[in-house]
Amino acid sequence: IKSEKPQEQVPQGDGIVRIQLQKSGRKGNGVSIITGLELAETELKLLAAELKKRCACGGAVKNHTIEIQGEKRDLLKQLLEQKGYKVKLAGG
């Protein structure tokens, strides 16, 4: 008997990828948080790996968002726009 994994729920957004800088609760180190990507978990992890490599920093995938260490919003915006996403810088 083949056990099939249930199809994961991908949160639907408005088609705009947002990059937000978050510093609170992170001991003063900024983290760029990318939300609004309508991708499956595996695709998110692949994209996160590529972005981390291009930014030369660490990061993680949590709750359908990508966290990239450091204040790299402008570089991330440029990289995501090259991939055809509509990107906005959100918040501080």
N, C-alpha and C positions, 0 to 999 in steps of 0.2 A: 504494500500500500504506500502510495506516494503522499507525503505530507507537504502540502503547499503552504508557503508563507503568505499570510494575508498581505494584500497590497497596502503599502504604507500610505498614509495620508500626507499629501504635500499641501501646505497652506497656500491658498490662492491670494495673490496680492493684486495691486492695481497696475502691474506691469512696470513699475519703477523700482529700481534697486536703490536702496538708501545706505549711505555710509555715515556712521555716527561715531564721534569720538567720545569715549567714556573714560573718566579718570577716577570717579568716586569709588571708594572701597578697593582701590587697587594700589595703595601706597604711593600715590603720585605718578605712577607709570601709566601712560595713556594706552588705550586699546582701541583700535578701529573695528567697529562692529558692522558687518555687512548683512542687511536684511532685505527681504523682498525677492530673493532668488527662488523661482518656482522650479526647483530641481529635486530629484530623488536623493536620498542620503548618500548613495555611492558617488553620484555625480558631484554633489557638494564637496565630498572629501577630495575628489580629484581636482576640482577647481581650487579648493583651499590649499592643497599641496603645491599647485602651480603658482598661486599668488604668494605663498610663503617663500618659495624658491626665488621668485622675481624680486621680492622685497628684502630678501636676505634676513628673515626674522622668523620667529616662531608663531604659533597660532593654534586654533582648535575649531572644531565644528560642534556647536551645542544648540539644541532645539531649533534646527533649521536655520541657524545663523552661522556666519563665519566670523571668528574673532582673529584679528591679526595684531600681533604685539607692536606697539609703537604708533606714532602719529604719522601714518602713511596714507592719509586720505586722498591727497592729490594724485599720488602714484597709482593707488588702487582704482581711482576714478578713471584715469587714463587707460589702465589695463582692461578694465571691464568694458569701457566704451569701444575698445578695439575688438572685443568679442561680440559687439552688437547690442549690448544692454543699454537701456536708458537709465542714466545714473544721476542722483541728486546727493549733495552733501547735506546731511541733516544734523541739527543740534550743534552744540559748542564745538 
